[in-house]
Amino acid sequence: MLAGYHRRRKISAFWDCQATPMQAMLEYESYTLKIGSMMGTIELYSLDTPNGQKIGIALEEMKLPYSANVIDIRQDDQFSSHFVGINPNSKIPAIVDPDGPGGKPISIFESGAILMYLAEKTGKFLPSNPTERWQTIQWLFFQMAGVGPMFGQFGHFFRYAKDKCEDPYPVERYTKEVLRLLAVIEKQLTDHKYIINNEYTITDMAVMPWVVCLDEFYEATDFLGLENFPQIQEWVELCLMREATRNGMTICPFPQLGEG
Ligand SMILES: N[C@@H](CCC(=O)N[C@@H](CS)C(=O)NCC(=O)O)C(=O)O
């Protein structure tokens, strides 16, 4: 898988580049697509941000064959015509499954939809019991509509745009919302090992990278007082004890800037 990843990274550097020998590139693309579909290899287009990591975790946990393509959003790869053809919304992550419904290729964007698709495809990490299944979907939507957008805005104003905005209001507003959401998760985990009872599901895969991100990307551990959420800490450790989960978080690393 990683060999495929390195080979394709070289190609991705040429996307939208006028000087590219187009014929050779198209032949190469169609060759890798043919080989990929023969093997049922899922093409992942992503980067190791929290939204991207969710899908890496799912692919590794579900043991699906995949090929990882890094989309460097700092270099505007997400606006290349190739990627826009896969996700018209120009955001990572996205996948192309050559073996979709009816054996036909399908491309999917929005990390929550991808997680549900992969869970249905494999019959893993989305409980079959209807009550637990809907609880899983409910908490997945809670992540998609609440945790992701709110934590993301917090990180933007707290870390990345801190020199661009002197008004304290955005940090105050999003800090309050992040703490409120953390308290909701903390409560849910009080009598559950994972978010849905004792079962690791796509919802854990969706929420956990965002909690890790508060520390690793935003460096906000002390500011937010994350030690005040012991159930969350314990659950993050439990998730990270899973080798496939740890591996999945690193499959689309940020290229060093200046790297081809
Ligand atoms: N709701 C989307 C959010 C995707 C998203 O915001 N991706 C970010 C990286 S975490 C991105 O691609 N940003 C690039 C840009 O905004 O141009 C999902 O969960 O897939």
PDBQT file of the ligand as one rigid body, heavy atoms in Angstrom, charges set to zero:
ROOT
HETATM    1  N1  LIG A 301     -17.484  18.286   6.635  1.00  0.00    +0.000 N 
HETATM    2  C1  LIG A 301     -16.301  17.958   5.876  1.00  0.00    +0.000 C 
HETATM    3  C2  LIG A 301     -15.202  18.916   6.257  1.00  0.00    +0.000 C 
HETATM    4  C3  LIG A 301     -13.964  18.701   5.423  1.00  0.00    +0.000 C 
HETATM    5  C4  LIG A 301     -12.936  19.797   5.679  1.00  0.00    +0.000 C 
HETATM    6  O1  LIG A 301     -13.255  20.873   6.212  1.00  0.00    +0.000 OA
HETATM    7  N2  LIG A 301     -11.693  19.509   5.263  1.00  0.00    +0.000 N 
HETATM    8  C5  LIG A 301     -10.651  20.490   5.401  1.00  0.00    +0.000 C 
HETATM    9  C6  LIG A 301      -9.422  19.860   6.065  1.00  0.00    +0.000 C 
HETATM   10  S1  LIG A 301      -9.823  19.247   7.683  1.00  0.00    +0.000 SA
HETATM   11  C7  LIG A 301     -10.224  20.969   4.033  1.00  0.00    +0.000 C 
HETATM   12  O2  LIG A 301     -10.167  20.195   3.099  1.00  0.00    +0.000 OA
HETATM   13  N3  LIG A 301      -9.904  22.265   3.899  1.00  0.00    +0.000 N 
HETATM   14  C8  LIG A 301      -9.429  22.811   2.664  1.00  0.00    +0.000 C 
HETATM   15  C9  LIG A 301     -10.037  24.124   2.338  1.00  0.00    +0.000 C 
HETATM   16  O3  LIG A 301     -10.867  24.614   3.117  1.00  0.00    +0.000 OA
HETATM   17  O4  LIG A 301      -9.698  24.705   1.293  1.00  0.00    +0.000 OA
HETATM   18  C10 LIG A 301     -15.903  16.505   6.153  1.00  0.00    +0.000 C 
HETATM   19  O5  LIG A 301     -16.032  16.094   7.303  1.00  0.00    +0.000 OA
HETATM   20  O6  LIG A 301     -15.452  15.805   5.227  1.00  0.00    +0.000 OA
ENDROOT
TORSDOF 0
